[in-house]
Amino acid sequence: MKLKYFSTGLGLGTLLGTGISFLKDQKTGKPIRTEVKDFVIEDLKDGLNIQKNIQNIKATLSTLKTTDLPAAKKDLASIHRSIKVFEMTAKPKVQVLKENIEKLNKEVK
């Protein structure tokens, strides 16, 4: 829906710009027609490129929502589980290290 308004605004802007250029420009005849034609063609090409880019963005977002996002959530959950396992296995080892350090400190004194 927004694209429809954008395209309408683009077309109106083109017409308005062309009209204003007629009022300020001293050229007449074929040179001005060629200039206007080139301007309108370029403007239409730009509009089509914008529409293609919007379609590409929509397709990319759709892929992100349906494929990449669920996979990322699954990977994140796996990483979270791995961290929990690491914490559980590391705690006893850290405790043993602390005890050994305390023993060494007592022996040094």
HUNOR-V322089 format. One record per helix or strand of 3 or more residues. SS is the DSSP state (a for helix, b for strand). FROM is the first residue (numbers start at 1). TO is the last residue. Records with the same first field share a line. If there is no record, write none. Layout:
SS = FROM-TO  FROM-TO
//
This chain:
a = 2-24  30-108
//
